[in-house]
Amino acid sequence: QVSQEQHTHRSAAAELDASREQAKQMTARLEKAQSELEEQRASTEALARKRSIMAAEAKSSVEEKLSEANAAREELQGQVSQEQHAHRSAAAEMDASREQAKQM
């Protein structure tokens, strides 16, 4: 009977050791997976920051170009307005000259 109990005790101890080893291996795998997930999260965050910076730079560049285009448009509109005024003045002078020539 003692021999049987010793055998049972050794079997239970061996099972317990096997379970502990299995738990250790599972814990190691879980820690490794957690570490990999943490690395992926950090990488994803870095990519998101980079994408955000690039989007801000692109927006800034577009806004700068739009501002330049608006300034150029305003300058051209000013030139066109001056030319129209000069054309009207010249036309009025020509009309006055024609009228003066008729009267002579």
Backbone torsions as a table, in degrees:
resi	resn	phi	psi	omega
1	GLN	NA	-43.5	178.3
2	VAL	-60.5	-41.9	179.1
3	SER	-60.7	-42.1	178.5
4	GLN	-64.0	-42.3	-179.8
5	GLU	-66.7	-38.4	177.6
6	GLN	-63.7	-42.2	179.1
7	HIS	-63.1	-45.4	179.0
8	THR	-61.8	-42.4	-179.8
9	HIS	-63.6	-44.0	178.5
10	ARG	-63.8	-40.6	178.4
11	SER	-62.8	-44.4	179.7
12	ALA	-64.5	-40.7	179.0
13	ALA	-64.6	-41.1	178.9
14	ALA	-64.5	-41.3	177.9
15	GLU	-63.9	-41.2	178.8
16	LEU	-63.4	-43.6	177.2
17	ASP	-61.1	-43.6	179.6
18	ALA	-63.1	-41.8	179.0
19	SER	-64.6	-41.4	178.3
20	ARG	-62.1	-43.3	179.3
21	GLU	-63.0	-43.3	179.2
22	GLN	-62.8	-42.3	178.9
23	ALA	-63.7	-40.1	178.1
24	LYS	-60.9	-45.5	-179.0
25	GLN	-64.6	-41.1	179.1
26	MET	-65.2	-40.3	178.1
27	THR	-62.8	-43.3	178.9
28	ALA	-62.0	-43.2	178.7
29	ARG	-64.3	-41.4	178.3
30	LEU	-63.3	-42.3	178.7
31	GLU	-64.2	-39.6	178.1
32	LYS	-64.6	-45.1	179.4
33	ALA	-62.7	-40.5	179.0
34	GLN	-64.0	-41.3	178.3
35	SER	-62.8	-43.7	179.1
36	GLU	-63.5	-41.3	177.8
37	LEU	-62.8	-40.1	178.7
38	GLU	-63.5	-41.8	177.5
39	GLU	-63.2	-43.0	179.0
40	GLN	-63.7	-40.2	179.3
41	ARG	-63.1	-44.9	179.4
42	ALA	-62.1	-41.9	179.2
43	SER	-64.4	-42.6	179.4
44	THR	-63.4	-42.2	178.5
45	GLU	-64.0	-40.5	178.9
46	ALA	-63.5	-42.5	177.6
47	LEU	-63.5	-40.8	179.4
48	ALA	-63.4	-41.5	177.5
49	ARG	-63.2	-43.9	-179.8
50	LYS	-62.5	-43.4	179.3
51	ARG	-62.3	-40.5	179.3
52	SER	-64.1	-43.0	178.7
53	ILE	-63.5	-44.3	-179.5
54	MET	-63.8	-39.9	178.7
55	ALA	-64.5	-41.0	178.9
56	ALA	-65.0	-41.3	178.6
57	GLU	-64.6	-41.7	179.1
58	ALA	-63.9	-43.2	179.3
59	LYS	-61.9	-44.1	179.9
60	SER	-61.4	-42.9	180.0
61	SER	-63.5	-42.9	179.4
62	VAL	-64.7	-43.7	179.8
63	GLU	-63.2	-38.9	178.7
64	GLU	-64.4	-45.1	179.6
65	LYS	-65.5	-38.1	177.9
66	LEU	-64.2	-41.7	178.1
67	SER	-62.1	-43.9	178.2
68	GLU	-62.7	-42.5	180.0
69	ALA	-64.2	-40.8	178.5
70	ASN	-64.3	-41.0	178.7
71	ALA	-63.3	-43.0	179.0
72	ALA	-64.4	-40.5	179.2
73	ARG	-63.3	-44.3	179.0
74	GLU	-62.6	-39.8	178.8
75	GLU	-63.7	-44.3	179.0
76	LEU	-64.3	-39.9	178.7
77	GLN	-62.8	-38.7	177.0
78	GLY	-63.0	-42.6	179.1
79	GLN	-64.4	-43.6	-180.0
80	VAL	-62.7	-43.0	179.4
81	SER	-61.3	-43.2	177.8
82	GLN	-62.5	-42.7	180.0
83	GLU	-65.0	-39.6	178.2
84	GLN	-64.0	-41.1	178.7
85	HIS	-63.6	-45.3	179.6
86	ALA	-62.6	-39.7	179.9
87	HIS	-64.6	-43.4	179.3
88	ARG	-64.2	-40.5	179.5
89	SER	-63.6	-44.4	179.6
90	ALA	-64.0	-40.4	179.3
91	ALA	-64.8	-41.0	178.6
92	ALA	-64.4	-40.5	178.0
93	GLU	-63.9	-41.2	178.5
94	MET	-63.6	-42.8	178.3
95	ASP	-61.1	-42.6	179.7
96	ALA	-64.9	-40.2	178.7
97	SER	-64.1	-41.8	179.2
98	ARG	-62.4	-44.2	-179.7
99	GLU	-63.3	-39.6	179.6
100	GLN	-67.2	-39.6	179.8
101	ALA	-66.4	-37.6	178.5
102	LYS	-62.3	-39.6	-176.1
103	GLN	-72.2	-20.6	-178.7
104	MET	-82.0	NA	NA
